[in-house]
Amino acid sequence: MAARKIHTTLRDDWKAKIQASQIVNGFMLHFNGKRELSATQIKVGEILLRKVVPDLARQELTSAEDGPAELIVRWKEPK
């Protein structure tokens, strides 16, 4: 049997997700008072985050049964 090839390179979409999560983690640490960020750092993080994560402000959430949709958000605080 042939050995599996291990792919160690990350695709661009995975790199973007990792970068976005790092920005969000930094913002959450700042929000919780565990990290200080200057106004410039916050603005740069906001700009970078907009380039990687889609803006959800204009998306509509509907259910399959035309009734109210239920959204459950679970957050695990970064270490």
C-alpha positions in Angstrom: 0.0 0.0 0.0 1.3 3.5 -0.9 2.1 5.8 1.9 -0.1 8.9 2.3 1.4 12.2 1.4 1.1 14.7 4.3 0.2 18.1 3.1 1.8 20.7 5.4 0.9 23.8 3.4 -2.2 25.7 4.4 -4.6 27.0 1.8 -5.2 30.7 1.6 -8.7 30.4 3.0 -7.4 28.6 6.1 -4.7 31.2 6.5 -7.4 34.0 6.4 -9.5 32.2 9.0 -6.6 31.8 11.4 -5.7 35.5 11.0 -9.3 36.6 11.6 -9.5 34.5 14.7 -6.3 36.1 16.0 -7.7 39.6 15.5 -11.0 38.6 17.2 -9.1 37.0 20.1 -7.1 40.2 20.6 -10.3 42.3 20.6 -12.0 40.0 23.1 -8.9 40.2 25.4 -9.1 44.0 25.2 -12.9 44.0 25.8 -12.3 41.8 28.9 -9.6 44.2 30.2 -6.8 41.7 29.8 -4.9 43.5 27.0 -4.4 47.2 26.2 -4.9 48.3 22.6 -4.3 51.8 21.3 -6.8 53.5 19.0 -4.6 52.9 16.1 -4.3 49.1 16.8 -8.1 48.9 17.1 -8.6 50.7 13.8 -6.1 48.6 12.0 -7.6 45.4 13.4 -11.1 46.6 12.3 -9.9 47.2 8.8 -8.1 43.9 8.5 -11.1 42.0 9.9 -13.4 43.6 7.3 -11.1 42.3 4.5 -11.2 38.7 5.8 -14.6 38.2 7.4 -17.8 39.0 5.5 -20.1 41.8 6.8 -23.1 40.1 8.4 -25.0 43.3 9.0 -27.1 42.8 5.8 -27.8 39.1 5.9 -31.2 37.7 6.6 -31.9 34.6 8.8 -35.0 32.6 8.0 -36.1 29.1 9.0 -37.3 26.3 6.8 -40.8 26.4 8.3 -41.3 30.1 7.7 -41.4 30.6 11.5 -39.0 32.3 13.8 -35.4 31.2 13.5 -33.4 30.3 16.5 -29.7 31.3 16.7 -27.4 29.8 19.3 -24.0 31.4 19.8 -21.4 29.6 21.9 -18.2 31.5 22.9 -15.1 30.0 24.4 -12.9 32.7 25.8 -9.3 32.5 24.4 -6.5 31.7 26.8 
